[in-house]
Amino acid sequence: MNINIYYGGRGIIDDPTLFVINKMQEILEELRVNVTRYNLYESKSTIPTLPQTLKEADGIILATTVEWYGIGGYMQQFLDACWLFGDKEKIAKIYMCPVVMSTTYGEREGKLNLSTAWEILGGLPCSGLCGYIENTVMLEMNDQYIRIIEKKAENMYRTISQKMDSFPASNQAVKQRIAVPKSNDLTLQETEQLSQYVSDDSYVQRQKQDIQELTSLFRDMLSEDGTENEEEYLGAFRKCFKPQAGFEADYSITIEEKKKKLIISVDGPKLECRYGSVEQPDVEVQMNRATMEDIVNGRMSFQRAFMSGAMKTKGDFRILRTLDQLFPFEEKK
């Protein structure tokens, strides 16, 4: 018989859950059960791959500690991974015993949450164990409490070895009707490989870089094909221009969806608008197309875009503020 223990606490010395699962592991090993422990706090980056460890398990213990509210993030991540990447056919044959110790309020709710989650996954329930332990020493020195833990481990062993049945739960009916995960049309082997990639931070970063490079490539291809409008927005700036006596400045505006920068050069009453580049502009601006559309259509000013974070700037902020005076776009009705 193989039983896995998944511990979702933080591993602190006075965690009462650690004492409970250590005692249960001791009893199970005396019954010649192969017990494997997985401390989730030590496997933060590999939690998505842990559902693969359920393959050889006949039963599992989900153990966690309620320190302030709920079952904790590590255990929730593991259950999420079981839902997304776990083999539901294998899970349907695995018994689960929830163990939840609390140093505050909420141990019963935590135990119920674990049991409910496992039933929705399709697994088999075992009688669990929960309790409020203010001081771990009190637990260790109480023979009656230790006997309860031992009995719970023995009952779990009997339940698994005898393959005891249980009444159907409404959670199963809910799962069959509405809680069905979206099909990804992947084989079990492909799903396992996907879970490995999800837990590999370097792989994820490489994928993000590849996506950015492809985006840039396609943008360049569009530009080469002549589909990028070289006159876009230029007419709107020229039409709305209000000269400021004695004012000179060069603005470089990067629109994320465009390859070339929009250059606005002002010299008193003279205005030059073009797409290209300029050396050492007084102000550099970066925004997306949606923000630029809002500005030229009068729905947003340059100052408001900057204050809201929709526009990033670098340079002389006094010159930046003059943009709204030079180009007082009015909202179109």
Number of C-alpha atoms within 10 A of each C-alpha: 15 16 26 21 22 22 24 26 25 17 16 9 9 11 21 26 27 21 19 25 22 13 17 23 23 15 19 21 13 10 13 10 15 14 18 14 15 16 17 23 16 14 14 13 14 17 25 26 24 21 21 17 12 19 12 13 19 19 27 22 23 24 28 33 31 25 18 12 14 19 25 17 13 22 23 15 16 22 22 16 18 23 19 17 22 25 18 15 11 15 23 15 16 23 24 27 24 24 25 29 30 25 19 14 16 22 26 17 16 25 25 16 15 25 24 18 17 26 22 22 23 21 22 23 23 23 15 21 19 22 18 17 17 13 12 16 12 12 16 14 10 10 11 11 14 17 12 13 19 19 14 19 26 15 15 25 20 12 17 21 12 9 14 12 10 9 5 10 12 12 18 17 12 12 15 12 9 8 13 12 9 7 6 8 8 10 9 13 8 12 19 20 13 16 21 19 16 17 17 15 12 11 13 13 11 11 12 12 12 12 12 11 12 12 13 15 12 11 16 15 13 14 16 10 8 9 10 17 10 15 12 12 15 16 11 14 19 14 10 14 20 17 17 15 9 9 14 16 16 19 24 24 23 22 19 13 14 19 16 18 20 24 21 21 19 20 15 14 13 12 15 13 17 16 20 12 15 15 7 11 18 18 18 19 19 18 19 14 13 12 19 22 13 16 21 21 16 17 15 17 22 25 14 14 17 17 11 9 10 15 20 15 17 13 14 12 11 9 15 21 14 15 17 16 14 16 21 17 22 14 12 8 5
